[in-house]
Amino acid sequence: MGRIKARQTAGHAVPCVPWERLVSALSTGTSLQSAGNAATMQACLRPDQAWSLDFVVDQLSNGNWFRCLMIIDVFTRECLAIEIGQRLSGTDVVTALNRIRQSGRLPGTLFCDNGSEFTSQILDLWAYHNKVKIEFSRPGIQ
């Protein structure tokens, strides 16, 4: 069986796990590990199991900066929302998540970095009330 390869999705490495290895790991209770990397990798098996949140920043021709909040389903790679603004806060993140929730979708886990918008109390409260786990990326690890 081959090594686990990772592809980039919205700033997070998503493992591409050979099916046989995934079934073997699930049946024996062992973790999926890439060669030389002791960190446990999880493979998404269905839509809405995990979403990834990240910001993209760019500049207009007139010099004004703007930010885009991207919310991506890790399994399907579907972009669930793009919020655009000059100043996006934790409240804006929760507003976008609520808009998706109104369509009947909720993630099991949110993957995000340690930015102030994602470590805010309002996002933490939203996750608690919706029974969603937040996984923060560790600095230096993708």
Steps between C-alpha positions, in 0.01 A plus 500: 500500500625846414581795717229743602514807280348831602328757283447861603143609568442852631827501693468153652662176393235242422628144487451290187487157659496178298165329561654171621713681757203703622284188547788324677557794735131531581459129571811472719463837674846616393576850380589600147855633493713628218860385484709698747199685640355387832198728480172316459320586178127470462332428171157647432255234391189709435381854427465738796735295714753783497511854363806717456493875567765743381551855377641617169627858482547707183531859386291692247656717230414812706710369791214389727543165670220247537462160665305192395385243754490160330301211649577170326361148551816289532346183351319645198728807458181700457529868587210551740545875545718793404462813713673812370580817694773733615463405866359155576462400865392195696142628473527490120633142517202395717256681268637303203482172695141573606402568139634156402333340804162641390531289185516191724876440503731483801857371522631254753830687517630842395867523395649849532813688599554697820387835358305731730183447294513126567605514866223744589251424774203533262631223272573283802143551624358423154699176486387400851131563428517313168711213638785571258863430587764763409847375401767772488807452283830496682754765393755358258288194413272494198 
